[in-house]
Amino acid sequence: MTTATTRASTATTGSPATTVPGRLTALGRAELTLLARNRTALFVALLMPAAMVTAMRSTFEQMDLGGTGLTVAGAALTGGIGTVLIQAVYMNMVAAYVARREELVLKRLRTGEVTDGEILTGTALPAAALALAQTAVIVVAGTAFFGLGAPERPELLLLGLVMGVVLLTALAAATSVITRTVQTAQLTTLPLFFASMMGSGLFVPLEILPDRLASVCELLPLTGVMTLVRAGWLGGAEGTELLGAALTGLVWTVLAVFAVKRWFRWDPRR
């Protein structure tokens, strides 16, 4: 990330100083308006996760989940939470950051008093709120209609969700660096999408993979998040496993944030 340009000073103009919450709220409101107008993004964010949960349920019904501690409903719905995070946050935000960059929105925002971090955070707020709302719907549906109990450790579930939102937002900003247009975002997001689907326990529980392959998959960006989410809702994992999952997510978050600070592009790539 390049050094921010000089911000306009409110002291010289006599206008009242704004606050960080106020600036984030304004950015989030503007981004929400743009998201509501983008039917494709809304379709992906709202309907695709539901379709993926249905596909996951069919897949898990064909698997032998004995010894994994998971039921078909538990595996499908927790996998659905991961899908929501990937599609509503990561894939949506890559396209959003690229679109705002190419339209010079990000560049114009940097001429005001809003900071670089606030620009990136405010842009991501609607997607983050949408993902958390969809997750709440999944948890309520799982408890009411699929025979799953209420979250056994809500604090772990919340930690996993917050870590997932922050991590995938940072990874989205990092991915936008190599994404020239909104159209190519559909391609640049595929590696993480498929790696997470197959290797982070969304479609295939790590417990049924060979030990060596499972050990490698445990190091993928979203695996730690999914471990915390499943433990928070369904229980099972304890102690060292939870600590390892949290550390994995934290390390990936730090690396993603570093990449954004070092390489994020504010100017169009025309």
C-alpha positions in Angstrom: 0.0 0.0 0.0 1.5 3.3 -1.0 1.7 6.3 1.4 -1.6 8.2 1.7 -1.8 11.6 0.2 -2.2 14.6 2.4 -5.7 14.7 3.9 -7.8 17.9 3.8 -7.7 19.7 7.1 -11.0 20.6 8.7 -9.3 23.2 10.9 -8.6 25.5 8.0 -12.1 25.3 6.6 -14.0 25.7 9.8 -16.1 22.6 9.1 -16.8 20.3 12.0 -14.4 17.4 12.4 -15.8 13.9 11.5 -15.3 10.8 13.6 -14.1 7.4 12.6 -17.5 5.7 13.2 -19.2 8.5 11.2 -16.8 8.0 8.3 -17.2 4.3 8.3 -20.9 4.5 8.5 -21.0 6.9 5.5 -18.7 4.6 3.5 -20.7 1.5 4.5 -24.0 3.2 3.5 -22.7 4.2 0.1 -21.3 0.7 -0.5 -24.6 -0.9 0.6 -26.5 1.3 -2.0 -24.1 0.1 -4.7 -24.4 -3.5 -3.6 -28.2 -3.3 -3.7 -28.1 -2.1 -7.3 -25.8 -4.9 -8.4 -28.2 -7.8 -9.0 -25.4 -10.3 -9.9 -23.6 -9.6 -6.7 -26.8 -9.9 -4.7 -27.6 -13.2 -6.4 -24.2 -14.7 -5.5 -24.3 -13.4 -2.0 -27.8 -14.4 -1.1 -28.8 -17.4 -3.2 -25.6 -19.2 -4.0 -24.9 -20.2 -0.4 -28.3 -21.9 -0.1 -27.7 -23.8 -3.3 -24.2 -24.8 -2.1 -25.7 -26.1 1.2 -28.1 -28.3 -0.8 -25.2 -29.6 -2.9 -23.2 -30.3 0.3 -26.0 -32.2 1.9 -26.3 -34.5 -1.1 -22.5 -35.0 -1.1 -22.3 -35.8 2.6 -25.2 -38.3 2.3 -22.9 -40.3 0.1 -20.0 -40.3 2.5 -19.3 -42.4 5.5 -19.1 -39.9 8.3 -18.7 -42.5 11.0 -15.8 -41.6 13.3 -15.8 -37.9 12.3 -18.3 -36.9 15.0 -20.4 -35.1 12.3 -24.0 -35.7 11.1 -25.0 -34.9 7.6 -26.9 -31.8 8.7 -24.1 -30.6 10.9 -21.5 -31.0 8.2 -23.7 -29.4 5.5 -24.8 -26.4 7.6 -21.3 -25.6 9.0 -20.0 -26.0 5.5 -22.7 -23.5 4.4 -21.3 -21.0 6.9 -17.9 -21.3 5.2 -19.5 -20.9 1.8 -21.2 -17.7 3.0 -17.9 -16.3 4.1 -16.2 -17.1 0.8 -18.9 -15.9 -1.5 -20.5 -13.0 0.4 -17.2 -11.6 1.7 -14.2 -12.8 -0.3 -15.6 -13.1 -3.9 -17.9 -10.1 -3.5 -15.2 -7.9 -2.1 -12.6 -8.7 -4.7 -15.0 -7.5 -7.4 -16.0 -4.5 -5.2 -12.4 -3.3 -4.6 -11.5 -3.7 -8.3 -14.7 -1.9 -9.4 -14.1 1.0 -7.1 -10.4 1.2 -8.1 -11.1 1.3 -11.8 -13.9 3.8 -11.4 -11.4 6.1 -9.4 -13.6 6.0 -6.3 -10.8 4.8 -4.1 -8.4 7.5 -5.5 -11.0 10.3 -4.9 -11.7 9.1 -1.3 -7.9 9.3 -0.5 -8.0 13.1 -1.1 -10.2 13.6 2.0 -9.6 13.0 5.7 -10.6 9.3 5.6 -7.6 7.0 6.1 -6.6 4.1 3.8 -7.7 1.6 6.4 -11.1 3.2 6.8 -11.6 3.2 3.1 -11.0 -0.5 2.8 -13.0 -1.3 6.0 -15.9 0.9 5.2 -16.2 -0.7 1.7 -16.3 -4.2 3.3 -18.9 -3.4 6.0 -22.1 -4.3 4.0 -20.6 -7.6 2.9 -19.5 -8.4 6.4 -23.0 -7.6 7.8 -24.6 -9.7 5.1 -22.4 -12.7 5.9 -23.1 -12.5 9.6 -26.9 -12.1 9.0 -26.9 -15.2 6.7 -24.9 -17.1 9.3 -27.5 -16.3 11.9 -30.2 -17.6 9.6 -28.3 -20.8 9.1 -27.8 -21.3 12.8 -31.5 -20.7 13.5 -32.6 -23.0 10.7 -30.2 -25.7 11.9 -31.6 -25.5 15.4 -35.2 -25.3 14.5 -35.5 -27.6 11.5 -32.5 -29.9 11.2 -32.2 -31.3 14.7 -29.0 -29.5 15.6 -28.7 -28.0 19.1 -27.9 -24.4 19.9 -24.2 -23.5 19.6 -22.3 -25.2 22.4 -19.7 -22.5 22.6 -21.0 -19.3 21.1 -17.8 -17.4 21.9 -15.8 -19.8 19.6 -18.4 -19.5 16.9 -18.3 -15.7 17.1 -14.5 -15.8 17.1 -14.4 -17.9 14.0 -16.9 -15.7 12.2 -15.0 -12.5 13.1 -11.7 -14.0 12.1 -13.2 -15.3 8.9 -14.6 -11.9 7.9 -11.4 -10.0 8.7 -9.2 -12.6 7.0 -11.2 -12.9 3.8 -11.6 -9.1 3.6 -7.8 -8.8 3.7 -7.4 -11.6 1.2 -9.9 -10.0 -1.1 -7.9 -6.7 -1.0 -4.7 -8.7 -1.7 -6.3 -10.6 -4.6 -7.5 -7.3 -6.1 -3.9 -6.5 -6.7 -3.6 -9.2 -9.4 -7.2 -8.6 -10.8 -7.4 -6.2 -13.7 -11.2 -6.0 -14.2 -14.4 -7.0 -12.4 -14.8 -9.8 -15.0 -11.4 -11.4 -14.3 -12.3 -11.4 -10.6 -14.3 -14.5 -11.4 -11.0 -16.2 -12.3 -8.6 -14.8 -9.7 -10.9 -15.9 -6.9 -11.2 -19.5 -8.0 -7.9 -20.8 -6.5 -8.9 -19.9 -2.9 -12.5 -20.9 -3.6 -11.7 -24.4 -4.7 -8.9 -24.9 -2.2 -11.2 -24.0 0.6 -14.1 -26.0 -0.7 -12.1 -29.2 -1.0 -9.3 -28.7 1.6 -10.8 -26.7 4.5 -13.5 -29.1 5.4 -16.5 -27.5 3.6 -17.2 -30.4 1.2 -14.8 -33.0 2.5 -14.3 -33.4 6.3 -10.6 -33.5 7.1 -11.1 -36.5 9.3 -11.7 -38.8 6.3 -8.6 -37.6 4.4 -5.3 -39.4 4.6 -3.2 -38.1 7.6 -0.5 -36.4 5.5 -3.0 -34.7 3.2 -5.1 -33.6 6.2 -2.0 -32.1 7.9 -1.4 -30.0 4.7 -5.0 -29.0 4.5 -4.9 -27.8 8.1 -2.6 -25.0 6.9 -5.0 -23.6 4.4 -6.3 -20.1 5.1 -9.9 -21.0 5.9 -9.3 -24.3 7.8 -8.6 -22.6 11.1 -11.8 -20.6 10.8 -13.9 -23.6 10.0 -12.4 -25.5 12.9 -13.5 -22.7 15.3 -16.9 -22.5 13.6 -17.6 -26.2 13.9 -16.3 -26.4 17.5 -18.4 -23.4 18.5 -21.6 -24.8 17.1 -21.2 -28.6 17.4 -18.4 -28.9 20.0 -15.8 -31.6 19.8 -12.5 -29.8 19.3 -10.5 -28.8 22.4 -7.3 -27.4 23.7 -4.4 -27.7 21.3 -6.5 -28.2 18.2 -8.4 -24.9 18.9 -5.2 -23.1 19.7 -3.7 -24.3 16.4 -6.8 -23.3 14.5 -6.7 -19.8 16.0 -3.0 -19.4 15.3 -3.4 -20.6 11.7 -6.1 -18.0 11.1 -4.1 -15.3 12.8 -1.0 -16.0 10.8 -2.9 -15.9 7.5 -4.6 -12.6 8.6 -1.2 -11.0 9.4 0.2 -12.1 6.0 -2.8 -10.8 4.1 -2.7 -7.5 5.9 1.0 -7.1 5.2 0.4 -7.9 1.5 -2.3 -5.2 1.3 -0.1 -2.6 3.0 2.8 -3.5 0.7 1.1 -4.0 -2.7 -2.5 -2.7 -2.8 -3.1 -0.6 -5.8 -5.2 2.6 -5.6 -4.8 3.7 -9.2 -6.7 2.0 -12.2 -4.8 -0.8 -14.0 -5.8 0.4 -17.5 
